[in-house]
Amino acid sequence: MTTMKTSAEIVNGLPIWVKVVTVVGFPIVVAAFFMAQSAGMIPSTTGRLVQVIERRTAQSDQHIKTTEDLAVGIRRAMRIMCENAARDDSDRRRCGAIE
């Protein structure tokens, strides 16, 4: 024979936030969440996303600068190797087009 459980027994093992939702209702919990978020009590997800994007942009800018510096060094080395391998002045002048 089964017995009917009371509402207190049903929510007994659930997390606190589930108990709050069952007592006050889902719309009130959502409204309270957004009010707490706009008051600054809960960190904004968009603010955190903006911080992550700014950090990634700075890392990308640094990577681009490093890559450009390396490309300049490679072009300089290629020009020097071209000039060293040139047989006459006309070949050396063509090496200037590398930069």
C-alpha positions in Angstrom: 0.0 0.0 0.0 1.4 3.4 -1.0 1.1 6.5 1.1 0.7 10.0 0.0 3.8 12.2 0.6 3.4 15.7 1.8 4.9 18.6 -0.1 7.6 19.0 2.5 8.7 15.5 2.0 8.8 15.9 -1.8 11.1 18.9 -1.8 13.2 17.7 1.1 16.2 16.4 -0.9 16.2 19.2 -3.5 18.6 22.1 -3.8 17.6 25.4 -2.1 16.9 27.2 -5.4 14.3 24.6 -6.3 12.6 25.0 -3.0 12.5 28.8 -3.5 11.0 28.4 -7.0 8.3 26.0 -5.6 7.4 28.5 -2.9 7.4 31.9 -4.8 6.9 30.8 -8.4 9.1 30.8 -11.5 8.2 34.3 -12.8 9.0 36.0 -9.5 12.4 34.1 -9.4 13.2 35.3 -12.9 12.2 38.9 -12.1 14.3 38.8 -8.9 17.3 37.4 -10.8 17.2 40.2 -13.4 16.7 42.9 -10.7 19.7 41.6 -8.8 21.7 41.5 -12.0 20.9 45.1 -12.9 21.6 46.2 -9.3 25.1 44.6 -9.6 24.6 41.9 -7.0 25.0 39.2 -9.7 27.7 39.7 -12.3 26.4 40.4 -15.8 27.1 37.7 -18.4 27.5 40.3 -21.1 30.1 42.2 -19.1 32.1 39.0 -18.6 31.8 38.3 -22.3 33.0 41.8 -23.2 36.1 41.2 -20.9 36.9 37.9 -22.6 36.5 39.5 -26.1 38.8 42.4 -25.1 41.4 40.0 -23.8 41.3 37.9 -26.9 41.5 41.0 -29.1 44.6 42.2 -27.3 46.2 38.7 -27.7 45.3 38.7 -31.4 46.8 42.2 -31.9 50.0 41.0 -30.2 50.1 37.9 -32.4 49.6 40.0 -35.5 52.4 42.4 -34.5 54.8 39.5 -33.8 53.9 37.9 -37.2 54.5 41.1 -39.0 57.9 41.5 -37.3 58.9 38.0 -38.3 57.7 38.5 -41.9 59.9 41.7 -42.1 62.9 39.6 -40.8 62.3 36.8 -43.3 62.1 39.3 -46.2 65.3 41.0 -45.1 67.1 37.6 -44.9 65.7 36.6 -48.3 67.0 39.9 -49.8 70.4 39.4 -48.3 70.6 35.8 -49.6 69.5 37.1 -53.0 72.2 39.7 -53.0 74.8 37.2 -51.9 73.8 34.8 -54.7 73.6 37.5 -57.4 76.2 37.3 -60.2 76.1 40.9 -61.3 74.7 44.4 -60.5 71.4 43.8 -62.4 70.7 40.7 -60.4 71.4 42.6 -57.2 69.0 45.4 -58.3 66.2 42.8 -58.8 66.8 41.7 -55.2 65.5 45.1 -54.0 62.0 44.1 -55.2 61.8 41.6 -52.3 60.9 44.2 -49.8 
